[in-house]
């Protein structure tokens, strides 16, 4: 199984390297369209290789997906936490009950003798 994982990671790395080599051209990213930037007076742009843009977009998409899923599962985690606390409370109560019943049996035996 470990071999398959390493093989998959190697193929993924190879695909990413090929993607990076195929998209080395520089691109300019602008926050605001060029016409509006002249009107507003802000020229917020950055120039970087295309593969960096692709990798950043994939990373941002993964991050948004992970955060979205974490927020979506909050109610399940809260419910599990509540049930775990209730289980621990009941276990403590059961231990106290068993302790009382054990001591009562001893007293019962001594009382009968």
C-alpha positions, 0 to 999 in steps of 0.5 A: 500500500505504501508503494502505491501511495509513493507511486501516486505522489510521484506521478502527481509531482511529475504532472505538476512539474510538467504543468509548470514547465508548460506554463512559464510565461509571465502574466499580469494579474490586476485587482481592478480593470485597467480603465478603472484603475486610471479613474480611481488612481490605483494600479494594483497589479502583479506579474508572475509566471502562469503556473504560480497563478494556477498553483495559487488558485488550486491552493486557495480552492482547497483552503476554501473547501477545507474551511467550508467543510470544517464549518459545515461539520461543526454541528456534528462535532458539537453533538459528539462533544455533548454526547461524550460529556454525557457518557462520562457523567453517566460512567461516573454515576455508575461507578458511584452506584457500584461503589455504594452497592458493594458497600451495602452488600458487605453491610448486609452480610454482616447484618445477617450474621 
